[in-house]
Amino acid sequence: MISEAVIKRLPRYYRHIKQLADSGVERVSSTKIANVLNITASQVRQDLCNFGGFGQQGYGYDVVKLKNELAAILGLDKVYDMIIVGAGNIGRALAGYKGFSDDGFYVRALFDIDPRCTSINGIKVYDMDFLNTYLRQNRVDIAVVATQKNSAKGVADALIAGGVKSIWNFAPIELEVPDGITVENISMSESLYVLSYRTKNSKK
């Protein structure tokens, strides 16, 4: 079984290798990858060996090949249909982020308890009352929860009941879900606290 630590490093590898590929770099060593990501070269090799290695001693990694392999491992060789529940500041920001579609993630609809507009960045905004009907009529691979804390659990329950298997949660609460459902809880406050700690201790 692949450890959670390795899984969390995979997006960092992919982002860096994609940047190299976009810049026309053809080959890269584990040492150069490690220096950018602030880890050791042996850690890079060990992580990638979990999935087959992809490198050659004395040659390094073929950048385009490694990018494609990492994309396949991360599931980025597919297209995902997404919805966002909550059309407040976070929901609007996510709906407006063009980088999602570059990696195959397409926001198809937004839902809000009190829609103030009919569309955001060309994406239709529906009343929450329409959520169950939408889920019956459309494929939803990933649902984003961008609601207030007190609404998040009820929204997650409705999404799961409607057949959604993957939830990206931005509400300030840890969502607990049944077996077979994947949830990624995003806490912006926790990230800021880590930055605060590092900032404080870097001055010592």
C-alpha positions as CSV (number, residue, x, y, z in Angstrom):
1,M,0.0,0.0,0.0
2,I,1.3,3.5,-0.9
3,S,1.7,5.7,2.1
4,E,-0.2,8.9,2.6
5,A,3.0,10.9,2.7
6,V,4.0,9.6,-0.8
7,I,0.5,10.4,-2.2
8,K,0.8,13.9,-0.9
9,R,4.1,14.4,-2.6
10,L,2.9,13.2,-6.0
11,P,1.1,16.5,-6.9
12,R,4.4,18.4,-6.1
13,Y,6.3,16.1,-8.5
14,Y,3.7,16.5,-11.2
15,R,3.6,20.3,-10.9
16,H,7.3,20.6,-11.1
17,I,7.8,18.1,-14.0
18,K,4.9,19.8,-15.9
19,Q,6.7,23.1,-15.6
20,L,9.9,21.5,-16.9
21,A,8.0,20.0,-19.8
22,D,6.3,23.3,-20.6
23,S,9.8,24.9,-20.6
24,G,11.2,22.4,-23.1
25,V,13.4,20.5,-20.7
26,E,14.0,17.0,-21.9
27,R,15.8,15.3,-19.1
28,V,16.0,15.8,-15.3
29,S,17.9,14.0,-12.5
30,S,16.5,13.0,-9.1
31,T,19.0,15.4,-7.5
32,K,17.6,18.4,-9.4
33,I,14.0,17.4,-8.6
34,A,15.0,17.0,-4.9
35,N,16.7,20.4,-4.8
36,V,13.6,22.2,-6.0
37,L,11.2,20.3,-3.7
38,N,13.5,20.5,-0.7
39,I,13.7,16.7,-0.2
40,T,16.5,14.2,-0.8
41,A,17.3,12.5,-4.1
42,S,16.9,9.1,-2.5
43,Q,13.4,10.1,-1.4
44,V,12.5,11.0,-5.0
45,R,13.8,7.7,-6.3
46,Q,12.1,5.8,-3.5
47,D,8.8,7.5,-4.1
48,L,8.8,7.0,-7.9
49,C,9.9,3.4,-7.5
50,N,6.5,2.7,-5.8
51,F,5.0,3.1,-9.3
52,G,7.7,1.6,-11.4
53,G,10.7,4.0,-11.2
54,F,10.6,5.6,-14.7
55,G,14.3,6.6,-14.5
56,Q,17.6,5.2,-15.7
57,Q,20.9,5.4,-13.8
58,G,23.2,7.9,-15.4
59,Y,20.5,9.3,-17.6
60,G,17.8,10.5,-15.2
61,Y,14.2,10.9,-16.1
62,D,12.7,11.6,-19.5
63,V,10.6,14.7,-18.6
64,V,7.7,14.2,-21.0
65,K,7.4,10.5,-20.2
66,L,7.5,11.2,-16.4
67,K,4.9,13.9,-16.8
68,N,2.6,11.5,-18.6
69,E,3.2,8.7,-16.1
70,L,2.5,11.0,-13.1
71,A,-0.6,12.3,-14.8
72,A,-1.9,8.7,-15.2
73,I,-1.0,7.8,-11.6
74,L,-2.9,10.9,-10.4
75,G,-5.9,10.2,-12.7
76,L,-5.2,13.3,-14.7
77,D,-5.5,11.4,-18.0
78,K,-9.3,11.6,-17.6
79,V,-12.0,14.3,-17.6
80,Y,-13.9,15.0,-14.4
81,D,-17.3,16.7,-14.1
82,M,-17.6,18.9,-11.0
83,I,-20.2,20.9,-9.2
84,I,-19.8,23.5,-6.5
85,V,-22.3,23.8,-3.6
86,G,-22.1,27.3,-2.1
87,A,-21.8,30.4,-4.4
88,G,-20.2,32.7,-1.8
89,N,-16.6,34.0,-2.0
90,I,-14.9,30.6,-2.0
91,G,-17.3,29.1,-4.5
92,R,-17.1,32.0,-6.8
93,A,-13.3,32.0,-6.7
94,L,-13.2,28.2,-7.4
95,A,-15.7,28.6,-10.3
96,G,-13.5,31.3,-11.8
97,Y,-10.2,29.4,-11.6
98,K,-9.2,28.5,-15.2
99,G,-6.5,26.1,-14.1
100,F,-9.0,23.3,-13.3
101,S,-10.0,22.8,-16.9
102,D,-6.3,22.7,-17.9
103,D,-6.0,19.4,-15.9
104,G,-9.4,18.0,-17.0
105,F,-11.6,19.2,-14.1
106,Y,-14.7,21.0,-15.4
107,V,-17.1,22.8,-13.2
108,R,-20.5,22.2,-14.7
109,A,-22.9,23.9,-12.2
110,L,-23.1,25.8,-8.9
111,F,-25.8,25.6,-6.2
112,D,-26.7,28.0,-3.5
113,I,-29.5,28.4,-1.0
114,D,-30.1,32.0,-2.1
115,P,-28.8,32.4,-5.7
116,R,-28.0,36.1,-6.4
117,C,-27.3,35.6,-10.1
118,T,-28.0,33.1,-12.8
119,S,-24.4,32.3,-13.8
120,I,-20.9,32.9,-12.6
121,N,-18.1,32.9,-15.2
122,G,-20.5,31.3,-17.6
123,I,-21.4,28.5,-15.2
124,K,-25.1,28.2,-14.3
125,V,-26.1,28.8,-10.7
126,Y,-29.1,26.8,-9.5
127,D,-31.2,26.9,-6.3
128,M,-30.4,24.2,-3.8
129,D,-33.9,22.8,-4.3
130,F,-32.7,21.6,-7.7
131,L,-29.7,19.7,-6.4
132,N,-31.3,16.2,-6.1
133,T,-32.8,16.5,-9.6
134,Y,-29.5,17.6,-11.1
135,L,-27.7,14.6,-9.4
136,R,-30.3,12.2,-10.9
137,Q,-29.9,13.7,-14.4
138,N,-26.1,14.3,-14.6
139,R,-22.9,12.6,-13.9
140,V,-21.0,14.3,-11.0
141,D,-17.5,12.9,-10.4
142,I,-16.5,15.5,-7.7
143,A,-18.6,17.8,-5.6
144,V,-17.1,20.9,-3.9
145,V,-18.6,21.9,-0.6
146,A,-18.1,25.6,-0.1
147,T,-20.8,26.4,2.4
148,Q,-21.0,27.7,5.9
149,K,-20.0,25.2,8.7
150,N,-23.5,24.6,9.9
151,S,-24.7,23.6,6.4
152,A,-21.8,21.4,5.3
153,K,-22.9,18.1,6.8
154,G,-26.4,18.3,5.4
155,V,-25.0,19.2,2.0
156,A,-22.6,16.3,2.1
157,D,-25.4,13.9,3.1
158,A,-27.5,15.1,0.1
159,L,-24.5,14.7,-2.3
160,I,-23.8,11.2,-1.0
161,A,-27.5,10.2,-1.3
162,G,-27.4,11.5,-4.8
163,G,-24.5,9.2,-5.8
164,V,-21.5,11.5,-5.4
165,K,-18.4,9.4,-4.4
166,S,-15.8,12.2,-4.0
167,I,-16.1,15.4,-2.0
168,W,-13.7,18.4,-1.9
169,N,-14.6,20.1,1.4
170,F,-13.8,23.8,1.9
171,A,-16.3,24.3,4.8
172,P,-14.5,24.9,8.2
173,I,-15.5,21.5,9.5
174,E,-14.1,18.0,9.2
175,L,-16.6,15.9,7.2
176,E,-17.0,12.3,8.2
177,V,-18.3,10.1,5.4
178,P,-19.3,6.5,5.0
179,D,-16.9,3.8,3.7
180,G,-16.6,4.0,-0.1
181,I,-16.8,7.8,-0.1
182,T,-13.7,9.9,-0.5
183,V,-13.4,13.3,1.1
184,E,-10.6,15.8,1.1
185,N,-11.0,18.3,3.9
186,I,-9.3,21.6,3.0
187,S,-8.5,23.9,6.0
188,M,-7.1,27.3,4.9
189,S,-6.8,28.3,8.6
190,E,-4.5,25.3,9.3
191,S,-2.3,26.2,6.4
192,L,-2.1,29.8,7.6
193,Y,-1.3,28.6,11.2
194,V,1.6,26.5,9.8
195,L,2.9,29.6,7.9
196,S,2.6,31.6,11.1
197,Y,4.6,29.1,13.0
198,R,7.3,29.0,10.4
199,T,7.4,32.8,10.1
200,K,7.8,33.1,13.9
201,N,10.5,30.5,14.2
202,S,12.4,31.7,11.2
203,K,13.2,34.9,13.1
204,K,14.9,33.1,16.0
